Amino acid sequence: MFILRKLFKEHNKNAYTESNEILGESYCTVTKDNEGWSALHKDWEHIGETIYCFIVHGEGSKVIPLYKAHGNYIMVSDGKTFSNLTYRK
């Protein structure tokens, strides 16, 4: 079981908010180098935040954008980090 953990600082606050979303048994990442980026990015570009990656799960039915300003981690069900997807320059 994979879980997406997002850490982000709320506007004008010093505290971080943590969000966890169950991805299920599989997921894939789509970055600018992947086929499919243009179609996904086009649907999300109105948000105004800088997206660097998308997580696709639920057999392709669910899409989660990952923003440069957030810490993004894939966790396994026992709480260990499986992958650090946080943006790196």
Legacy VTK file of the C-alpha trace (Angstrom):
# vtk DataFile Version 3.0
C-alpha trace
ASCII
DATASET POLYDATA
POINTS 89 float
0.000 0.000 0.000
1.419 3.389 -1.043
0.553 6.716 0.596
1.379 10.214 -0.661
2.478 12.471 2.197
2.552 16.183 1.419
4.071 18.765 3.763
3.429 22.423 3.127
3.660 25.694 4.964
0.398 27.567 5.185
0.377 31.144 3.950
1.569 33.588 6.653
2.023 30.817 9.245
5.102 29.153 10.690
3.503 25.729 11.074
3.525 22.989 8.456
0.424 21.100 7.427
0.650 17.409 6.640
-1.680 15.714 4.188
-1.815 11.965 3.512
-3.618 10.313 0.622
-3.826 6.583 0.017
-2.640 5.738 -3.478
-3.299 2.013 -3.287
-1.149 -0.795 -4.654
0.345 1.166 -7.544
0.976 4.654 -8.875
3.020 6.328 -11.572
4.733 9.676 -11.831
4.457 11.937 -14.858
7.099 14.646 -15.308
7.943 17.015 -18.161
10.028 14.266 -19.735
7.076 11.850 -19.974
4.511 11.458 -22.678
1.235 12.694 -21.275
2.708 15.708 -19.443
1.169 18.246 -21.827
-2.342 16.873 -21.458
-2.171 16.734 -17.670
-0.465 20.095 -17.242
-3.001 21.798 -19.516
-5.813 20.720 -17.166
-4.022 22.095 -14.067
-2.145 25.202 -15.247
-4.975 27.518 -14.118
-4.038 26.938 -10.480
-1.060 29.291 -10.733
1.331 27.253 -8.596
4.359 25.638 -10.160
3.684 21.958 -10.815
6.694 19.748 -11.489
5.151 16.283 -11.368
1.827 14.444 -11.333
0.954 11.275 -9.441
-1.504 9.079 -11.322
-3.226 6.274 -9.411
-6.539 4.465 -9.128
-5.869 2.676 -12.409
-5.421 6.047 -14.087
-8.631 7.601 -12.770
-7.039 9.919 -10.169
-4.426 12.620 -10.708
-2.593 14.596 -8.008
-0.359 17.534 -8.938
2.870 17.996 -6.960
3.960 21.580 -6.321
7.517 22.858 -5.989
6.778 24.539 -2.642
5.635 21.286 -0.967
7.548 18.366 0.475
6.254 15.239 -1.278
6.974 11.697 -0.137
5.683 8.257 -1.027
5.299 6.201 2.125
4.538 2.520 2.619
1.884 1.297 5.038
4.356 0.797 7.915
5.272 4.527 7.750
8.674 4.194 6.099
9.641 6.467 3.219
9.595 4.643 -0.102
10.485 7.638 -2.291
11.249 11.323 -1.768
9.545 13.194 -4.619
10.265 16.676 -3.252
11.332 19.092 -6.010
15.067 19.497 -6.458
16.630 22.141 -8.660
LINES 1 90
89 0 1 2 3 4 5 6 7 8 9 10 11 12 13 14 15 16 17 18 19 20 21 22 23 24 25 26 27 28 29 30 31 32 33 34 35 36 37 38 39 40 41 42 43 44 45 46 47 48 49 50 51 52 53 54 55 56 57 58 59 60 61 62 63 64 65 66 67 68 69 70 71 72 73 74 75 76 77 78 79 80 81 82 83 84 85 86 87 88
